[in-house]
């Protein structure tokens, strides 16, 4: 089986849908010889900031000379980015070979569960020192929680999202995230007290202190100054988690500083200039993340009157709550697009929600049309579903729309 054939198999599995729970993965991993037992695993959960936190942790570990695998989801710009080893995507031939091996065991797993098993097998076979694993959804019943032996659990921001699965209160959502803490220390940062009441139940709970921004490229934390591109409140929070992880593991200070300074993640406060315009790509798709995005836009001087947004979101999001958060920044115009997946909200429906909440919005038939319409603004912010960002970036890095 080659890579194209392997991807076709996973695509067919994705159409069959997803399931919640850990038993199928446990069974599949047993058939594969429990590769997770050969890895030191750092398990990361949270409503927002999981991917950024994984990137910071991975960067610091790599700077310390440790071979580090990272499993994240969903893919944003390249499918293979979900399976990274020391910053390099899994080779196509390796992916195809490992998927063949997994399927030969008749694992009875979903697409995501199969991908997770493949990541663990890849990292173990590659003799990774650490595997940084991002939860798919929630924590307790997420497929990634089939791992029972962990070095550390890390919980980033806990906020409202996926309430139809995780619960309607912060306590219920936090309980799901807290489920990843299995006989290991927990590292988190101070957040809503309703959340902290749950997280403090960990036998050992390290709570990162609040960092202080010094400039657009420097922040202060526990008596030390750290450099990183584009300081924002959310990125500082996530960076403090990586710092606490590194200090717990005994990583030297120089490696920590270098890792924080060099870390970045596509699609999370990603800024670029194209065609004489300033673009921001950010996967914010729930109220908490959109609030962080709007705060960052204000911090970096994006004038609402000179800013357009292009937004596409899934149907299962709280669209009205999202609209209210965008109103706090009030861009001059929002162009709505459909997120290019089966879960995408129709562009006209999203436009209607935004109009009902006092935003100036127009619907676009395509990303190309939205970008063309937005070109009359100095600043163009593209947010929502990662699939929307992927479509936009493909256009922006190619020919002029």
C-alpha positions as CSV (number, residue, x, y, z in Angstrom):
1,X,0.0,0.0,0.0
2,X,1.4,3.4,-0.9
3,X,0.6,6.8,0.8
4,X,-2.2,7.8,-1.5
5,X,-4.0,4.5,-0.9
6,X,-3.4,4.8,2.8
7,X,-5.0,8.2,2.9
8,X,-7.9,7.0,0.9
9,X,-8.5,4.3,3.5
10,X,-8.4,6.8,6.4
11,X,-10.8,9.1,4.4
12,X,-13.3,6.2,4.1
13,X,-13.0,5.5,7.8
14,X,-13.6,9.2,8.6
15,X,-16.9,9.0,6.7
16,X,-18.1,6.2,9.1
17,X,-18.0,8.8,11.9
18,X,-16.3,9.0,15.3
19,X,-16.9,7.2,18.6
20,X,-16.1,8.1,22.2
21,X,-14.2,5.8,24.6
22,X,-10.9,4.2,25.2
23,X,-11.5,0.4,25.0
24,X,-11.1,0.0,21.2
25,X,-7.7,1.8,21.4
26,X,-6.5,-0.2,24.4
27,X,-7.3,-3.4,22.5
28,X,-5.6,-2.2,19.3
29,X,-2.5,-1.1,21.2
30,X,-2.2,-4.5,22.9
31,X,-2.2,-6.1,19.4
32,X,0.6,-3.8,18.5
33,X,2.7,-4.7,21.6
34,X,1.8,-1.6,23.6
35,X,4.2,0.9,22.0
36,X,3.1,3.6,24.4
37,X,4.9,1.8,27.2
38,X,8.2,2.6,25.5
39,X,7.5,6.4,25.7
40,X,7.6,9.1,28.3
41,X,4.2,10.7,27.6
42,X,3.1,14.2,28.3
43,X,-0.7,14.4,27.8
44,X,-2.2,17.8,27.1
45,X,-5.9,18.7,27.3
46,X,-7.9,22.0,27.3
47,X,-10.6,23.8,25.4
48,X,-8.2,26.3,23.9
49,X,-4.4,26.4,23.6
50,X,-3.7,22.7,23.5
51,X,-1.9,22.9,20.2
52,X,0.1,25.9,21.1
53,X,1.1,24.4,24.5
54,X,2.2,21.2,22.7
55,X,4.3,23.3,20.4
56,X,6.0,25.1,23.2
57,X,6.7,21.9,25.2
58,X,8.0,20.2,22.1
59,X,10.3,23.1,21.2
60,X,11.8,23.2,24.7
61,X,12.4,19.4,24.8
62,X,14.1,19.5,21.4
63,X,16.3,22.4,22.5
64,X,17.4,20.2,25.4
65,X,18.5,17.5,22.9
66,X,15.5,15.2,23.5
67,X,14.0,13.3,20.6
68,X,10.3,14.4,20.7
69,X,7.2,13.2,19.0
70,X,4.1,15.3,18.9
71,X,0.6,14.0,18.0
72,X,-2.0,16.8,17.4
73,X,-5.3,17.2,15.7
74,X,-6.9,18.2,13.5
75,X,-4.4,18.8,10.7
76,X,-4.5,22.4,9.6
77,X,-2.4,22.8,6.5
78,X,-0.8,19.4,5.9
79,X,-2.3,16.0,7.0
80,X,1.1,14.7,8.1
81,X,1.6,17.6,10.6
82,X,-0.4,15.5,13.1
83,X,2.6,13.1,13.3
84,X,5.7,15.1,13.9
85,X,9.1,13.9,15.2
86,X,11.6,16.6,16.1
87,X,9.6,19.1,14.0
88,X,9.6,16.9,10.9
89,X,6.4,15.4,9.5
90,X,6.2,11.6,9.2
91,X,7.5,10.4,5.8
92,X,4.8,9.2,3.4
93,X,6.3,5.7,3.0
94,X,6.5,5.3,6.8
95,X,2.9,6.3,7.2
96,X,1.7,3.8,4.6
97,X,3.9,1.0,6.1
98,X,2.6,1.6,9.7
99,X,-1.0,1.9,8.6
100,X,-0.7,-1.4,6.8
101,X,0.7,-3.0,9.9
102,X,-2.1,-1.7,12.1
103,X,-4.9,-2.7,9.7
104,X,-3.5,-6.3,9.5
105,X,-4.4,-6.7,13.2
106,X,-8.1,-5.9,12.4
107,X,-8.2,-3.2,15.1
108,X,-11.9,-2.2,14.9
109,X,-11.0,1.4,15.5
110,X,-12.2,4.8,14.1
111,X,-10.1,6.9,11.9
112,X,-8.9,9.1,14.8
113,X,-8.2,6.1,17.0
114,X,-6.2,4.5,14.2
115,X,-4.2,7.7,13.6
116,X,-3.4,7.8,17.3
117,X,-2.2,4.2,17.3
118,X,-0.1,5.0,14.3
119,X,1.5,8.0,16.0
120,X,2.5,6.0,19.1
121,X,3.9,3.2,16.9
122,X,5.9,5.7,14.9
123,X,7.3,7.5,18.0
124,X,8.2,4.2,19.7
125,X,9.8,2.7,16.6
126,X,11.8,6.0,16.2
127,X,13.0,5.7,19.8
128,X,11.6,9.1,20.8
129,X,12.5,10.2,24.3
130,X,9.1,11.9,24.8
131,X,5.7,11.9,23.1
132,X,3.6,15.0,23.6
133,X,0.0,14.0,23.0
134,X,-2.9,16.4,22.4
135,X,-6.4,15.3,23.5
136,X,-8.9,15.1,20.6
137,X,-12.0,16.0,22.6
138,X,-12.5,16.4,26.3
139,X,-10.2,14.0,28.1
140,X,-11.7,11.2,30.2
141,X,-13.3,9.4,27.3
142,X,-11.0,10.6,24.6
143,X,-9.2,7.9,22.6
144,X,-5.8,9.4,23.7
145,X,-6.7,8.6,27.3
146,X,-6.2,4.9,26.6
147,X,-2.6,5.7,27.8
148,X,-2.4,4.7,31.5
149,X,1.2,5.5,32.2
150,X,2.1,9.2,31.8
151,X,4.9,11.4,32.8
152,X,2.7,14.5,33.2
153,X,-0.8,15.7,32.5
154,X,-1.2,19.3,31.3
155,X,-4.5,21.2,31.2
156,X,-4.6,24.5,29.3
157,X,-7.7,26.9,29.2
158,X,-11.0,25.3,30.1
159,X,-14.0,27.0,28.7
160,X,-17.4,26.4,27.0
161,X,-17.3,24.2,23.9
162,X,-18.7,20.8,22.8
163,X,-21.3,21.1,25.6
164,X,-23.5,18.5,23.9
165,X,-20.8,16.0,24.7
166,X,-18.8,17.4,27.7
167,X,-21.6,19.0,29.7
168,X,-23.2,22.4,30.1
169,X,-21.3,23.7,33.1
170,X,-17.6,24.5,33.6
171,X,-17.5,22.0,36.4
172,X,-18.7,19.2,34.1
173,X,-16.3,20.2,31.3
174,X,-13.4,20.4,33.8
175,X,-14.3,17.0,35.1
176,X,-13.9,15.6,31.6
177,X,-10.5,17.3,31.1
178,X,-9.4,16.2,34.6
179,X,-9.9,12.6,33.5
180,X,-6.5,12.6,31.9
181,X,-4.8,12.9,35.3
182,X,-4.0,9.2,36.0
183,X,-1.4,8.7,38.7
184,X,0.7,11.6,37.5
185,X,1.3,15.3,38.4
186,X,-0.9,17.9,36.8
187,X,0.4,21.2,35.4
188,X,-2.1,24.0,34.7
189,X,-2.6,27.7,35.2
190,X,-5.0,29.7,37.4
191,X,-8.4,30.1,35.7
192,X,-12.0,30.2,36.7
193,X,-12.5,29.1,40.3
194,X,-15.2,26.6,39.2
195,X,-12.5,24.9,37.1
196,X,-9.8,25.1,39.7
197,X,-12.0,23.4,42.3
198,X,-11.9,20.3,40.0
199,X,-8.2,20.6,39.0
200,X,-6.9,21.1,42.5
201,X,-8.0,17.6,43.3
202,X,-4.9,16.2,41.7
203,X,-2.5,14.7,44.2
204,X,0.2,17.0,42.8
205,X,-1.0,20.1,41.1
206,X,1.4,22.7,39.8
207,X,-0.4,26.0,39.0
208,X,1.6,28.4,36.8
209,X,1.6,32.0,37.9
210,X,0.4,34.8,35.7
211,X,3.1,36.2,33.3
212,X,3.5,39.9,32.6
213,X,4.0,41.3,29.1
214,X,7.1,43.6,28.8
215,X,6.8,44.3,25.1
216,X,5.6,42.7,21.9
217,X,8.5,40.2,22.0
218,X,9.2,39.8,25.7
219,X,7.4,38.7,28.9
220,X,8.3,38.3,32.5
221,X,7.7,35.1,34.5
222,X,9.0,34.1,37.9
223,X,11.9,36.5,37.9
224,X,13.0,35.8,34.4
225,X,12.5,37.5,31.0
226,X,11.6,35.4,28.1
227,X,11.5,36.3,24.4
228,X,9.0,35.0,21.9
229,X,7.5,36.3,18.7
230,X,4.1,38.1,19.1
231,X,3.4,38.2,22.9
232,X,-0.3,37.8,23.6
233,X,-2.1,36.9,26.9
234,X,-3.1,33.5,25.6
235,X,0.4,32.7,24.2
236,X,2.0,33.8,27.5
237,X,-0.3,31.5,29.4
238,X,0.5,28.5,27.2
239,X,4.2,29.3,27.4
240,X,4.1,29.2,31.2
241,X,2.8,25.7,31.1
242,X,5.8,24.6,29.0
243,X,8.1,26.4,31.3
244,X,6.6,24.5,34.3
245,X,6.8,21.2,32.4
246,X,10.4,21.8,31.6
247,X,11.3,22.8,35.1
248,X,9.6,19.7,36.5
249,X,11.6,17.6,34.1
250,X,14.8,19.3,35.1
251,X,15.5,20.9,31.7
252,X,18.2,23.6,31.8
253,X,17.3,27.2,31.7
254,X,19.0,27.9,28.4
255,X,17.1,25.3,26.6
256,X,13.8,26.6,28.0
257,X,14.6,30.1,26.8
258,X,15.6,28.9,23.4
259,X,12.5,26.7,23.0
260,X,10.1,29.5,24.0
261,X,11.8,31.9,21.7
262,X,11.7,29.6,18.7
263,X,8.3,28.1,19.1
264,X,5.4,28.9,16.7
265,X,2.3,27.2,15.4
266,X,0.6,27.8,12.1
267,X,-3.0,28.9,12.4
268,X,-2.7,30.2,15.9
269,X,-2.2,34.0,15.9
270,X,-0.3,33.6,12.6
271,X,0.5,36.9,11.1
272,X,1.7,37.6,7.5
273,X,1.8,40.3,4.9
274,X,0.5,39.7,1.4
275,X,-0.4,42.0,-1.4
276,X,0.1,45.1,0.8
277,X,-2.3,43.9,3.5
278,X,-1.8,42.6,7.0
279,X,-3.3,39.1,7.5
280,X,-4.0,37.2,10.7
281,X,-5.0,33.6,10.7
282,X,-6.4,32.2,13.9
283,X,-8.4,29.1,14.6
284,X,-10.6,30.8,17.3
285,X,-14.0,29.2,17.1
286,X,-15.5,29.5,20.5
287,X,-16.2,32.5,22.8
288,X,-13.1,32.1,25.0
289,X,-10.8,31.8,22.0
290,X,-12.5,34.7,20.1
291,X,-12.2,36.9,23.2
292,X,-8.4,36.2,23.2
293,X,-8.2,36.9,19.5
294,X,-10.0,40.3,19.9
295,X,-7.8,41.2,22.8
296,X,-4.7,40.4,20.7
297,X,-6.0,42.5,17.8
298,X,-6.5,45.5,20.2
299,X,-3.0,45.0,21.7
300,X,-1.3,45.0,18.3
301,X,-3.2,48.1,17.1
302,X,-5.5,46.7,14.5
303,X,-8.0,49.5,14.1
304,X,-11.6,48.1,13.8
305,X,-12.4,50.6,11.0
306,X,-9.5,49.3,8.9
307,X,-10.2,45.7,9.6
308,X,-12.3,43.0,7.9
309,X,-12.9,39.5,9.1
310,X,-13.5,36.4,7.1
311,X,-15.3,33.8,9.3
312,X,-16.5,30.3,8.8
313,X,-17.7,28.0,11.7
314,X,-19.2,24.6,12.4
315,X,-22.9,24.2,13.1
316,X,-22.4,22.8,16.6
317,X,-20.7,26.0,17.9
318,X,-22.6,28.6,19.9
319,X,-22.8,31.1,17.0
320,X,-24.6,33.8,18.9
321,X,-22.1,33.7,21.8
322,X,-19.3,33.9,19.2
323,X,-21.0,36.9,17.6
324,X,-21.2,38.7,20.9
325,X,-17.4,38.2,21.4
326,X,-16.7,39.6,18.0
327,X,-18.8,42.6,18.8
328,X,-16.3,43.6,21.4
329,X,-13.8,44.3,18.6
330,X,-16.5,45.2,16.0
331,X,-14.6,44.9,12.7
332,X,-15.9,47.2,10.0
333,X,-17.1,44.3,8.0
334,X,-17.3,40.5,8.4
335,X,-17.5,38.2,5.3
336,X,-19.0,34.8,6.2
337,X,-18.0,31.7,4.3
338,X,-19.0,28.0,4.7
339,X,-16.4,25.9,6.5
340,X,-15.6,23.3,3.8
341,X,-16.7,20.2,5.8
342,X,-20.0,18.4,6.3
343,X,-20.4,20.3,9.7
344,X,-20.0,23.8,8.2
345,X,-22.6,26.5,8.8
346,X,-24.1,27.9,5.7
347,X,-22.6,31.3,5.0
348,X,-26.0,33.1,4.8
349,X,-27.0,31.5,8.1
350,X,-23.8,32.7,9.8
351,X,-24.3,36.2,8.3
352,X,-27.9,36.3,9.7
353,X,-26.6,35.4,13.2
354,X,-24.0,38.2,13.0
355,X,-26.5,40.7,11.8
356,X,-28.8,39.8,14.6
357,X,-26.0,40.6,17.1
358,X,-25.2,44.0,15.6
359,X,-22.3,43.1,13.4
360,X,-21.9,44.3,9.8
361,X,-21.8,41.1,7.8
362,X,-22.0,39.9,4.2
363,X,-22.0,36.3,3.0
364,X,-19.6,35.1,0.3
365,X,-20.0,32.2,-2.0
366,X,-16.3,31.2,-1.7
367,X,-13.1,32.0,0.1
368,X,-11.8,33.5,-3.2
369,X,-14.8,35.9,-3.3
370,X,-14.4,36.8,0.4
371,X,-10.7,37.6,0.0
372,X,-11.4,39.7,-3.1
373,X,-14.1,41.7,-1.2
374,X,-11.9,42.1,1.9
375,X,-9.0,43.5,-0.2
376,X,-10.3,47.1,0.3
377,X,-9.3,46.9,4.0
378,X,-5.8,47.2,5.4
379,X,-6.2,44.4,7.9
380,X,-7.8,41.0,7.1
381,X,-8.4,38.6,9.9
382,X,-9.4,35.0,9.0
383,X,-10.8,32.9,11.9
384,X,-13.1,30.0,12.8
385,X,-12.7,26.5,11.6
386,X,-9.2,25.3,10.8
387,X,-10.5,24.1,7.5
388,X,-11.3,27.7,6.6
389,X,-7.8,28.8,7.5
390,X,-6.3,26.0,5.4
391,X,-8.4,27.1,2.4
392,X,-7.3,30.8,2.9
393,X,-3.6,30.0,3.3
394,X,-3.5,27.9,0.2
395,X,-4.8,30.9,-1.8
396,X,-2.6,33.5,0.0
397,X,0.6,31.5,-0.5
398,X,-0.2,30.9,-4.2
399,X,-1.4,33.3,-6.8
400,X,-3.1,36.6,-6.0
401,X,-6.9,36.0,-5.4
